[in-house]
Amino acid sequence: QVHLVESGGGLVQPGGSLRLSCAASGIIFSFSPMAWYRQAPGNERELVARITSGGSTNYADSVKGRFTISRDNAKKTVFLQMNSLKPEDTAVYYCATLGGAWGQGTQVTVSS
């Protein structure tokens, strides 16, 4: 059974940074593409960033140049480094596998 656990969310001021982590179990992590999504109140869940098993990445236009997705296969963990945060980045952030497994989410709030 796939199990994903996100951590690292919190309250940060505009312009600040956060690093999210997602620890995976129950999958052959090194072969698994991974992704980060987010959902703000009243909005649909949207793709933020994804990373292939080989380390290739792509990003939503709204976060390009500010967010970086990475992975540590030895630790079975995927990260999302978020810099220059804006109030519109406020959302619950989820990690996910292409097979449709989801974590429970971690809240990110950007506010002064």
All heavy atoms as an XYZ file, in Angstrom:
833
protein
N       0.842     -1.188      0.000
C       0.000      0.000      0.000
C       0.881      1.243      0.000
O       1.788      1.367      0.818
C      -0.902      0.005      1.231
C      -1.857      1.179      1.283
C      -2.766      1.116      2.510
O      -2.685      0.180      3.294
N      -3.618      2.108      2.658
N       0.578      2.162     -0.907
C       1.362      3.385     -1.011
C       0.966      4.330      0.113
O      -0.217      4.534      0.406
C       1.131      4.065     -2.369
C       1.967      5.332     -2.472
C       1.459      3.111     -3.507
N       1.974      4.918      0.738
C       1.735      5.867      1.821
C       2.633      7.067      1.600
O       3.849      6.909      1.451
C       2.039      5.200      3.164
C       1.534      5.941      4.352
N       0.242      6.439      4.441
C       2.141      6.280      5.505
C       0.093      7.048      5.595
N       1.220      6.957      6.273
N       2.011      8.259      1.549
C       2.739      9.509      1.346
C       2.465     10.440      2.516
O       1.299     10.651      2.869
C       2.300     10.178      0.039
C       2.434      9.342     -1.234
C       1.805     10.088     -2.424
C       3.885      9.028     -1.525
N       3.518     11.010      3.087
C       3.359     11.899      4.241
C       4.104     13.199      3.972
O       5.329     13.217      3.876
C       3.892     11.244      5.531
C       3.719     12.201      6.702
C       3.168      9.935      5.800
N       3.326     14.284      3.862
C       3.900     15.607      3.633
C       4.210     16.285      4.966
O       3.538     16.042      5.970
C       2.935     16.512      2.847
C       2.534     15.997      1.494
C       1.191     15.291      1.516
O       0.817     14.772      2.579
O       0.516     15.267      0.454
N       5.199     17.166      4.931
C       5.532     17.989      6.089
C       6.199     19.267      5.605
O       6.573     19.371      4.434
C       6.459     17.238      7.046
O       7.664     16.883      6.398
N       6.318     20.223      6.509
C       7.048     21.442      6.196
C       6.206     22.670      5.946
O       6.739     23.761      5.731
N       4.899     22.509      5.938
C       4.043     23.672      5.739
C       4.054     24.587      6.952
O       4.631     24.278      7.990
N       3.401     25.743      6.782
C       3.316     26.682      7.886
C       2.912     28.054      7.415
O       2.477     28.241      6.277
N       3.082     29.013      8.313
C       2.768     30.414      8.035
C       4.064     31.148      7.727
O       5.030     31.059      8.501
C       2.074     31.039      9.244
C       1.817     32.551      9.192
C       0.855     32.897      8.056
C       1.273     33.027     10.529
N       4.080     31.884      6.627
C       5.273     32.620      6.234
C       4.855     33.960      5.654
O       3.759     34.085      5.077
C       6.109     31.799      5.222
C       5.332     31.552      3.930
C       7.445     32.436      4.938
N       5.698     34.951      5.813
C       5.401     36.276      5.266
C       5.667     36.302      3.767
O       6.489     35.513      3.262
C       6.258     37.325      5.962
C       5.901     37.546      7.423
C       6.659     38.706      8.034
O       7.668     39.158      7.493
N       6.182     39.188      9.170
N       5.007     37.190      3.053
C       5.308     37.343      1.621
C       6.800     37.587      1.408
O       7.433     38.333      2.157
C       4.482     38.560      1.219
C       3.330     38.549      2.167
C       3.898     38.071      3.475
N       7.340     36.923      0.385
C       8.769     36.995      0.115
C       9.584     35.943      0.819
O      10.784     35.777      0.520
N       8.971     35.223      1.730
C       9.677     34.202      2.480
C       9.794     32.885      1.742
O       9.372     32.756      0.583
N      10.348     31.898      2.446
C      10.598     30.584      1.857
C      10.113     29.475      2.778
O      10.067     29.639      3.999
C      12.100     30.388      1.617
O      12.610     31.323      0.691
N       9.753     28.372      2.154
C       9.432     27.141      2.868
C       9.951     25.972      2.047
O      10.026     26.061      0.807
C       7.928     26.969      3.067
C       7.234     27.765      4.166
C       5.721     27.540      4.084
C       7.741     27.398      5.542
N      10.248     24.879      2.723
C      10.631     23.654      2.044
C       9.695     22.532      2.490
O       9.668     22.188      3.668
C      12.080     23.277      2.367
C      12.600     22.112      1.516
C      13.914     21.609      2.044
N      14.630     20.785      1.073
C      15.527     19.860      1.409
N      15.802     19.649      2.673
N      16.138     19.169      0.461
N       8.949     22.016      1.549
C       8.056     20.902      1.822
C       8.755     19.583      1.545
O       9.580     19.486      0.627
C       6.793     20.993      0.964
C       6.007     22.296      1.033
C       4.738     22.176      0.176
C       5.665     22.671      2.448
N       8.406     18.580      2.329
C       8.937     17.229      2.134
C       7.781     16.253      2.015
O       6.729     16.459      2.609
C       9.827     16.822      3.313
O      10.920     17.690      3.463
N       8.004     15.192      1.278
C       7.017     14.124      1.157
C       7.753     12.797      1.223
O       8.525     12.469      0.308
C       6.246     14.247     -0.146
S       5.148     12.850     -0.499
N       7.518     12.066      2.293
C       8.158     10.768      2.482
C       7.231      9.679      1.955
O       6.046      9.649      2.291
C       8.449     10.537      3.953
N       7.777      8.801      1.132
C       6.981      7.765      0.483
C       7.348      6.376      0.992
O       8.505      6.110      1.338
C       7.182      7.822     -1.025
N       6.366      5.509      1.015
C       6.584      4.098      1.316
C       5.587      3.283      0.502
O       4.578      3.809      0.025
C       6.434      3.817      2.813
O       5.145      4.154      3.258
N       5.914      2.013      0.327
C       5.001      1.141     -0.408
C       5.145      1.203     -1.913
O       4.325      0.625     -2.637
N       6.161      1.925     -2.410
C       6.410      2.006     -3.848
C       7.904      1.836     -4.095
O       8.717      2.016     -3.187
C       5.952      3.359     -4.448
C       6.643      4.546     -3.757
C       4.449      3.486     -4.395
C       6.355      5.881     -4.412
N       8.234      1.488     -5.340
C       9.645      1.487     -5.740
C       9.948      2.928     -6.110
O       9.807      3.353     -7.263
C       9.896      0.525     -6.900
C       9.422     -0.885     -6.533
C      11.398      0.496     -7.243
C       9.525     -1.893     -7.656
N      10.350      3.694     -5.118
C      10.396      5.152     -5.243
C      11.285      5.600     -6.392
O      10.934      6.520     -7.129
C      10.881      5.766     -3.926
C      10.883      7.264     -3.937
C       9.716      7.962     -3.691
C      12.049      7.976     -4.183
C       9.707      9.352     -3.699
C      12.059      9.353     -4.191
C      10.875     10.049     -3.949
N      12.437      4.963     -6.551
C      13.391      5.441     -7.554
C      12.845      5.326     -8.969
O      13.323      6.014     -9.874
C      14.706      4.674     -7.444
O      14.498      3.290     -7.627
N      11.839      4.510     -9.174
C      11.226      4.356    -10.497
C       9.958      5.191    -10.653
O       9.328      5.154    -11.712
C      10.884      2.887    -10.753
C      12.063      1.980    -10.908
C      11.914      0.605    -10.753
C      13.323      2.463    -11.201
C      12.985     -0.252    -10.892
C      14.406      1.621    -11.334
C      14.233      0.259    -11.183
N       9.588      5.916     -9.620
C       8.283      6.577     -9.585
C       8.369      8.063     -9.869
O       8.998      8.797     -9.097
C       7.630      6.373     -8.220
O       7.418      5.012     -7.956
N       7.723      8.523    -10.953
C       7.549      9.968    -11.100
C       6.712     10.487     -9.928
O       5.826      9.781     -9.443
C       6.777     10.113    -12.417
C       6.983      8.820    -13.132
C       7.120      7.788    -12.058
N       7.004     11.695     -9.490
C       6.298     12.280     -8.355
C       5.850     13.698     -8.715
O       6.419     14.333     -9.606
C       7.200     12.334     -7.121
C       7.707     10.975     -6.653
S       6.386      9.922     -6.027
C       5.844     10.858     -4.590
N       4.857     14.176     -7.992
C       4.338     15.513     -8.284
C       3.864     16.194     -7.005
O       3.534     15.526     -6.019
C       3.191     15.418     -9.290
N       3.840     17.495     -7.062
C       3.212     18.332     -6.039
C       2.014     19.038     -6.661
O       2.131     19.594     -7.769
C       4.179     19.370     -5.499
C       5.213     18.832     -4.564
C       6.497     18.477     -4.873
C       5.055     18.593     -3.162
N       7.143     18.026     -3.752
C       6.289     18.097     -2.686
C       4.004     18.755     -2.259
C       6.487     17.753     -1.353
C       4.207     18.421     -0.930
C       5.445     17.923     -0.477
N       0.910     19.026     -5.936
C      -0.293     19.755     -6.316
C      -0.649     20.696     -5.172
O      -0.140     20.567     -4.051
C      -1.458     18.785     -6.530
C      -1.384     17.950     -7.786
C      -0.546     16.847     -7.859
C      -2.170     18.254     -8.893
C      -0.477     16.076     -9.012
C      -2.119     17.481    -10.046
C      -1.276     16.395    -10.092
O      -1.218     15.629    -11.232
N      -1.545     21.616     -5.459
C      -2.080     22.465     -4.397
C      -3.540     22.773     -4.665
O      -3.997     22.737     -5.817
C      -1.279     23.758     -4.268
C      -1.393     24.714     -5.444
C      -0.449     25.901     -5.244
N      -0.543     26.842     -6.349
C       0.276     27.896     -6.480
N       1.237     28.135     -5.577
N       0.134     28.705     -7.509
N      -4.226     23.071     -3.574
C      -5.640     23.437     -3.677
C      -5.929     24.552     -2.690
O      -5.789     24.381     -1.474
C      -6.540     22.239     -3.411
C      -8.004     22.509     -3.673
C      -8.842     21.247     -3.680
O      -8.464     20.210     -3.146
N     -10.010     21.313     -4.315
N      -6.340     25.685     -3.238
C      -6.743     26.821     -2.428
C      -8.252     26.754     -2.215
O      -8.971     26.157     -3.027
C      -6.358     28.124     -3.121
N      -8.761     27.373     -1.147
C     -10.208     27.344     -0.893
C     -11.001     27.860     -2.081
O     -10.687     28.917     -2.640
C     -10.353     28.263      0.320
C      -9.035     28.212      1.003
C      -8.020     28.078     -0.092
N     -11.988     27.077     -2.497
C     -12.834     27.485     -3.601
C     -12.270     27.219     -4.973
O     -12.925     27.483     -5.982
N     -11.051     26.688     -5.014
C     -10.391     26.421     -6.297
C     -10.218     24.923     -6.517
O     -10.248     24.130     -5.578
C      -9.010     27.071     -6.340
C      -9.078     28.581     -6.416
O     -10.157     29.157     -6.470
N      -7.923     29.209     -6.415
N     -10.029     24.562     -7.769
C      -9.717     23.174     -8.086
C      -8.255     22.883     -7.733
O      -7.422     23.784     -7.673
C      -9.953     22.911     -9.575
C     -11.408     22.996     -9.991
C     -11.616     22.607    -11.448
O     -10.625     22.385    -12.157
O     -12.786     22.528    -11.853
N      -7.977     21.603     -7.518
C      -6.607     21.206     -7.273
C      -5.806     21.405     -8.556
O      -6.276     21.046     -9.656
C      -6.565     19.739     -6.840
C      -5.245     19.294     -6.252
C      -5.357     17.901     -5.637
N      -6.235     17.892     -4.477
C      -6.375     16.838     -3.679
N      -5.700     15.715     -3.920
N      -7.188     16.885     -2.640
N      -4.602     21.983     -8.434
C      -3.798     22.253     -9.605
C      -2.393     21.679     -9.446
O      -1.845     21.617     -8.340
C      -3.690     23.765     -9.863
C      -3.004     24.551     -8.770
C      -2.801     26.013     -9.144
O      -3.011     26.396    -10.296
O      -2.389     26.771     -8.233
N      -1.820     21.299    -10.581
C      -0.461     20.787    -10.588
C       0.520     21.933    -10.378
O       0.432     22.963    -11.045
C      -0.170     20.090    -11.917
C       1.247     19.566    -12.115
C       1.543     18.428    -11.143
C       1.437     19.096    -13.553
N       1.454     21.745     -9.459
C       2.479     22.749     -9.183
C       3.788     22.381     -9.874
O       4.397     23.195    -10.570
C       2.708     22.889     -7.667
C       3.867     23.837     -7.381
C       1.440     23.362     -6.976
N       4.221     21.144     -9.672
C       5.503     20.701    -10.229
C       5.528     19.186    -10.255
O       4.838     18.530     -9.465
C       6.666     21.221     -9.384
N       6.329     18.648    -11.169
C       6.503     17.202    -11.195
C       7.930     16.873    -11.573
O       8.638     17.684    -12.170
C       5.519     16.524    -12.141
C       5.498     17.038    -13.541
C       4.327     16.431    -14.302
N       4.197     17.027    -15.614
C       3.131     16.872    -16.386
N       2.109     16.140    -15.980
N       3.086     17.433    -17.579
N       8.327     15.659    -11.201
C       9.687     15.215    -11.447
C       9.645     13.760    -11.876
O       8.955     12.943    -11.270
C      10.570     15.430    -10.193
C      12.028     15.088    -10.478
C      10.036     14.665     -8.983
C      12.983     15.591     -9.385
N      10.389     13.462    -12.932
C      10.428     12.077    -13.411
C      11.400     11.258    -12.570
O      12.144     11.787    -11.740
C      10.867     12.028    -14.876
O      12.259     12.421    -14.955
C      10.028     12.948    -15.743
N      11.409      9.960    -12.817
C      12.346      9.103    -12.101
C      13.787      9.480    -12.439
O      14.687      9.301    -11.611
C      12.089      7.634    -12.451
O      12.194      7.427    -13.848
N      13.989     10.049    -13.605
C      15.330     10.460    -14.015
C      15.718     11.858    -13.595
O      16.841     12.290    -13.850
N      14.766     12.561    -12.958
C      15.084     13.881    -12.439
C      14.665     15.053    -13.320
O      14.907     16.209    -12.962
N      14.026     14.782    -14.459
C      13.520     15.885    -15.275
C      12.320     16.517    -14.572
O      11.527     15.822    -13.943
C      13.109     15.371    -16.650
O      14.219     14.842    -17.345
N      12.220     17.835    -14.719
C      11.185     18.572    -13.986
C      10.368     19.455    -14.905
O      10.835     19.862    -15.988
C      11.823     19.446    -12.901
O      12.730     20.380    -13.518
C      12.602     18.619    -11.897
N       9.147     19.742    -14.496
C       8.408     20.837    -15.090
C       7.499     21.468    -14.052
O       7.228     20.869    -12.997
C       7.669     20.455    -16.379
C       6.740     19.289    -16.201
O       6.197     19.068    -15.131
N       6.545     18.531    -17.256
N       7.092     22.706    -14.346
C       6.434     23.555    -13.356
C       5.241     24.276    -13.964
O       5.208     24.578    -15.160
C       7.424     24.618    -12.841
C       8.635     24.043    -12.152
C       9.784     23.742    -12.873
C       8.619     23.777    -10.785
C      10.900     23.199    -12.250
C       9.726     23.239    -10.147
C      10.856     22.951    -10.888
O      11.960     22.413    -10.268
N       4.296     24.595    -13.099
C       3.235     25.506    -13.495
C       3.845     26.875    -13.761
O       4.811     27.280    -13.101
C       2.189     25.597    -12.391
N       3.269     27.599    -14.701
C       3.795     28.927    -15.052
C       3.825     29.841    -13.830
O       4.716     30.677    -13.693
C       2.955     29.555    -16.156
C       3.190     28.898    -17.507
O       4.207     28.181    -17.663
O       2.352     29.098    -18.412
N       2.862     29.678    -12.942
C       2.738     30.585    -11.806
C       3.869     30.429    -10.789
O       4.059     31.310     -9.948
C       1.392     30.362    -11.107
O       1.273     29.016    -10.670
N       4.615     29.318    -10.853
C       5.676     29.104     -9.864
C       7.060     29.007    -10.490
O       8.050     28.884     -9.766
C       5.398     27.837     -9.014
C       4.008     27.900     -8.387
C       5.581     26.568     -9.827
N       7.147     29.058    -11.797
C       8.449     28.951    -12.460
C       9.403     30.029    -11.964
O       9.025     31.189    -11.841
C       8.287     29.080    -13.979
C       7.826     27.808    -14.663
C       7.709     28.008    -16.164
C       7.216     26.747    -16.842
N       7.000     26.947    -18.299
N      10.623     29.602    -11.679
C      11.635     30.532    -11.200
C      11.593     30.777     -9.705
O      12.513     31.378     -9.146
N      10.531     30.292     -9.039
C      10.411     30.491     -7.590
C      10.439     29.158     -6.825
O      10.949     29.099     -5.718
C       9.104     31.220     -7.263
C       8.996     32.589     -7.885
C       7.767     33.341     -7.349
N       6.517     32.676     -7.677
C       5.633     32.273     -6.755
N       5.862     32.470     -5.462
N       4.500     31.682     -7.133
N       9.874     28.129     -7.429
C       9.785     26.819     -6.775
C      10.737     25.842     -7.460
O      10.948     25.906     -8.679
C       8.372     26.256     -6.879
C       7.329     26.957     -6.047
C       7.565     28.180     -5.442
C       6.089     26.378     -5.872
C       6.598     28.820     -4.692
C       5.098     26.988     -5.119
C       5.349     28.216     -4.535
N      11.257     24.912     -6.663
C      12.120     23.863     -7.190
C      11.719     22.519     -6.608
O      11.673     22.373     -5.378
C      13.594     24.130     -6.862
O      13.985     25.402     -7.387
C      14.490     23.056     -7.473
N      11.431     21.565     -7.475
C      11.135     20.207     -7.037
C      12.403     19.372     -7.157
O      13.174     19.526     -8.114
C       9.972     19.590     -7.848
C       9.537     18.243     -7.267
C      10.319     19.471     -9.327
C       8.259     17.686     -7.893
N      12.623     18.508     -6.184
C      13.793     17.626     -6.215
C      13.435     16.326     -5.501
O      12.386     16.228     -4.868
C      15.002     18.298     -5.565
O      14.743     18.594     -4.208
N      14.322     15.359     -5.603
C      14.063     14.070     -4.975
C      15.342     13.478     -4.428
O      16.431     13.729     -4.957
C      13.407     13.110     -5.972
C      14.258     12.752     -7.169
C      13.428     12.014     -8.232
N      12.907     10.756     -7.712
C      11.784     10.183     -8.145
N      11.066     10.747     -9.103
N      11.392      9.028     -7.620
N      15.194     12.684     -3.382
C      16.295     11.933     -2.798
C      15.846     10.482     -2.786
O      15.057     10.075     -1.918
C      16.592     12.438     -1.387
C      17.794     11.751     -0.747
O      18.079     10.586     -1.102
O      18.436     12.355      0.110
N      16.320      9.712     -3.737
C      15.843      8.337     -3.861
C      16.276      7.470     -2.678
O      15.545      6.545     -2.296
C      16.333      7.727     -5.173
C      15.632      8.317     -6.381
O      14.525      8.849     -6.277
N      16.275      8.252     -7.533
N      17.424      7.758     -2.102
C      17.888      6.972     -0.960
C      16.957      7.152      0.238
O      16.728      6.212      1.006
C      19.302      7.371     -0.591
N      16.403      8.352      0.371
C      15.494      8.643      1.480
C      14.032      8.492      1.089
O      13.142      8.712      1.922
C      15.740     10.057      2.006
C      17.117     10.253      2.618
C      17.286     11.662      3.155
C      18.655     11.842      3.799
N      18.855     13.216      4.326
N      13.786      8.147     -0.185
C      12.404      8.000     -0.672
C      11.581      9.250     -0.361
O      10.446      9.172      0.130
C      11.742      6.755     -0.085
C      12.433      5.449     -0.461
C      11.684      4.239      0.083
C      12.366      2.949     -0.305
N      11.641      1.766      0.217
N      12.168     10.381     -0.661
C      11.534     11.658     -0.326
C      11.601     12.595     -1.514
O      12.619     12.667     -2.211
C      12.234     12.298      0.894
O      12.131     11.393      2.007
C      11.590     13.612      1.270
N      10.510     13.319     -1.734
C      10.478     14.379     -2.736
C      10.281     15.704     -2.005
O       9.586     15.764     -0.976
C       9.370     14.127     -3.784
C       7.987     14.074     -3.153
C       9.423     15.146     -4.904
N      10.924     16.747     -2.515
C      10.928     18.055     -1.867
C      10.323     19.102     -2.799
O      10.344     18.965     -4.019
C      12.362     18.466     -1.526
C      13.096     17.484     -0.654
C      13.976     16.570     -1.220
C      12.904     17.470      0.713
C      14.660     15.670     -0.427
C      13.580     16.563      1.518
C      14.470     15.658      0.951
N       9.848     20.158     -2.184
C       9.430     21.341     -2.935
C       9.982     22.559     -2.199
O       9.497     22.916     -1.127
C       7.909     21.432     -3.065
C       7.417     22.563     -3.966
C       7.810     22.294     -5.420
C       5.904     22.747     -3.849
N      11.024     23.147     -2.760
C      11.586     24.380     -2.218
C      10.802     25.541     -2.795
O      10.739     25.701     -4.023
C      13.062     24.491     -2.577
C      13.713     25.777     -2.100
C      13.805     25.859     -0.593
O      14.177     24.888      0.074
N      13.495     27.029     -0.043
N      10.233     26.350     -1.931
C       9.392     27.461     -2.365
C      10.011     28.759     -1.887
O      10.133     28.983     -0.671
C       7.976     27.303     -1.799
C       7.337     25.961     -2.131
S       5.616     25.854     -1.618
C       5.796     25.923      0.153
N      10.410     29.602     -2.814
C      11.017     30.890     -2.510
C      10.122     32.018     -3.023
O       9.238     31.796     -3.859
C      12.393     30.987     -3.155
C      13.367     29.936     -2.644
O      13.300     29.511     -1.497
N      14.279     29.512     -3.507
N      10.385     33.206     -2.552
C       9.637     34.396     -2.992
C       8.134     34.144     -2.932
O       7.402     34.430     -3.879
C      10.062     34.790     -4.405
O      11.454     35.039     -4.474
N       7.695     33.618     -1.819
C       6.283     33.237     -1.698
C       5.371     34.449     -1.746
O       5.709     35.539     -1.263
C       6.068     32.449     -0.412
C       6.536     30.987     -0.500
C       6.749     30.402      0.888
C       5.518     30.160     -1.279
N       4.187     34.222     -2.332
C       3.185     35.259     -2.503
C       1.902     34.834     -1.796
O       1.665     33.622     -1.638
C       2.893     35.461     -3.992
C       4.106     35.783     -4.838
C       3.724     35.844     -6.312
C       4.935     36.135     -7.185
N       4.570     36.200     -8.628
N       1.055     35.771     -1.440
C      -0.222     35.387     -0.812
C      -1.028     34.404     -1.664
O      -1.703     33.523     -1.107
C      -0.937     36.725     -0.659
C       0.172     37.715     -0.492
C       1.261     37.229     -1.416
N      -0.928     34.518     -2.963
C      -1.676     33.613     -3.841
C      -1.120     32.195     -3.862
O      -1.723     31.298     -4.463
C      -1.745     34.155     -5.271
C      -0.420     34.543     -5.868
C      -0.143     36.043     -5.738
O      -0.396     36.610     -4.649
O       0.366     36.622     -6.738
N       0.008     31.968     -3.197
C       0.528     30.602     -3.038
C      -0.139     29.886     -1.866
O       0.097     28.696     -1.664
C       2.041     30.619     -2.816
C       2.812     31.135     -4.005
O       2.461     30.758     -5.150
O       3.767     31.911     -3.807
N      -0.952     30.594     -1.101
C      -1.644     29.986      0.025
C      -2.563     28.868     -0.450
O      -3.406     29.072     -1.323
C      -2.467     31.041      0.782
O      -1.565     31.993      1.362
C      -3.305     30.396      1.879
N      -2.364     27.679      0.123
C      -3.123     26.501     -0.301
C      -2.710     25.318      0.563
O      -1.730     25.395      1.311
C      -2.852     26.177     -1.770
N      -3.452     24.228      0.421
C      -2.996     22.939      0.934
C      -2.183     22.288     -0.179
O      -2.658     22.191     -1.320
C      -4.169     22.046      1.350
C      -3.654     20.687      1.830
C      -4.991     22.720      2.446
N      -0.983     21.860      0.154
C      -0.089     21.253     -0.816
C      -0.068     19.736     -0.600
O       0.078     19.263      0.533
C       1.320     21.833     -0.673
C       1.434     23.225     -1.260
C       0.821     24.308     -0.648
C       2.134     23.447     -2.444
C       0.897     25.581     -1.202
C       2.235     24.711     -3.003
C       1.613     25.769     -2.370
O       1.684     27.033     -2.921
N      -0.195     19.017     -1.713
C      -0.241     17.565     -1.687
C       0.858     16.988     -2.572
O       1.112     17.521     -3.658
C      -1.569     17.056     -2.245
C      -2.802     17.523     -1.517
C      -3.426     18.713     -1.872
C      -3.376     16.757     -0.494
C      -4.573     19.145     -1.221
C      -4.527     17.184      0.164
C      -5.114     18.376     -0.203
O      -6.254     18.805      0.441
N       1.459     15.902     -2.145
C       2.288     15.170     -3.090
C       1.498     13.978     -3.594
O       0.522     13.531     -2.966
C       3.628     14.752     -2.493
S       3.565     13.489     -1.250
N       1.899     13.494     -4.743
C       1.140     12.442     -5.408
C       2.038     11.633     -6.320
O       3.066     12.112     -6.808
C      -0.004     13.050     -6.226
N       1.618     10.395     -6.540
C       2.262      9.556     -7.544
C       1.392      9.548     -8.800
O       0.207      9.902     -8.751
C       2.412      8.112     -7.057
O       1.109      7.518     -6.965
C       3.084      8.050     -5.685
N       1.977      9.140     -9.917
C       1.190      9.041    -11.143
C       0.142      7.938    -11.044
O      -0.840      7.953    -11.791
C       2.103      8.784    -12.340
C       2.905      9.974    -12.852
C       3.615      9.616    -14.141
C       2.020     11.185    -13.064
N       0.356      7.024    -10.112
C      -0.618      5.956     -9.933
C      -1.843      6.371     -9.152
O      -2.763      5.568     -8.954
N      -1.886      7.638     -8.710
C      -3.086      8.147     -8.063
C      -3.078      8.103     -6.557
O      -4.111      8.327     -5.926
N      -1.918      7.856     -5.951
C      -1.836      7.924     -4.502
C      -1.590      9.365     -4.071
O      -0.845     10.093     -4.727
C      -0.716      7.026     -3.994
N      -2.212      9.761     -2.960
C      -2.115     11.136     -2.462
C      -1.736     11.118     -0.995
O      -2.139     10.212     -0.253
C      -3.459     11.853     -2.608
C      -3.875     12.064     -4.012
C      -4.577     11.190     -4.793
C      -3.623     13.207     -4.817
N      -4.771     11.724     -6.043
C      -4.202     12.968     -6.088
C      -2.953     14.419     -4.604
C      -4.140     13.896     -7.125
C      -2.896     15.339     -5.636
C      -3.478     15.082     -6.885
N      -1.001     12.155     -0.582
C      -0.778     12.365      0.824
C      -1.946     13.104      1.441
O      -2.928     13.440      0.770
N      -1.824     13.385      2.732
C      -2.920     14.055      3.451
C      -2.885     15.566      3.273
O      -3.854     16.247      3.599
C      -2.844     13.707      4.947
C      -1.878     14.539      5.773
C      -0.410     14.233      5.502
O      -0.063     13.256      4.836
N       0.473     15.060      6.039
N      -1.769     16.083      2.764
C      -1.643     17.516      2.524
C      -1.002     18.258      3.682
O      -1.055     17.825      4.830
N      -0.396     19.385      3.346
C       0.186     20.271      4.356
C      -0.192     21.702      4.004
O      -0.100     22.118      2.841
C       1.710     20.078      4.465
O       2.220     20.856      5.550
C       2.440     20.453      3.183
N      -0.628     22.455      4.986
C      -1.126     23.820      4.759
C       0.043     24.795      4.646
O       0.938     24.814      5.494
C      -2.037     24.250      5.904
C      -2.527     25.685      5.811
C      -3.540     25.893      4.695
O      -4.471     25.117      4.550
N      -3.350     26.954      3.906
N      -0.005     25.602      3.608
C       0.929     26.710      3.438
C       0.122     27.998      3.419
O      -0.804     28.144      2.602
C       1.744     26.568      2.135
C       2.559     27.832      1.867
C       2.654     25.353      2.207
N       0.447     28.917      4.311
C      -0.242     30.203      4.384
C       0.794     31.306      4.257
O       1.749     31.357      5.031
C      -1.010     30.344      5.703
O      -1.941     29.271      5.828
C      -1.754     31.678      5.746
N       0.587     32.160      3.269
C       1.491     33.284      3.037
C       0.734     34.560      3.362
O      -0.209     34.949      2.655
C       1.993     33.306      1.589
C       3.024     34.430      1.405
C       2.585     31.965      1.196
N       1.142     35.191      4.439
C       0.405     36.363      4.915
C       1.290     37.188      5.821
O       2.148     36.659      6.535
C      -0.841     35.915      5.687
O      -1.508     37.028      6.258
N       1.057     38.501      5.781
C       1.773     39.379      6.688
C       0.966     39.622      7.954
O       1.422     40.329      8.859
C       2.095     40.695      5.995
O       0.916     41.286      5.478
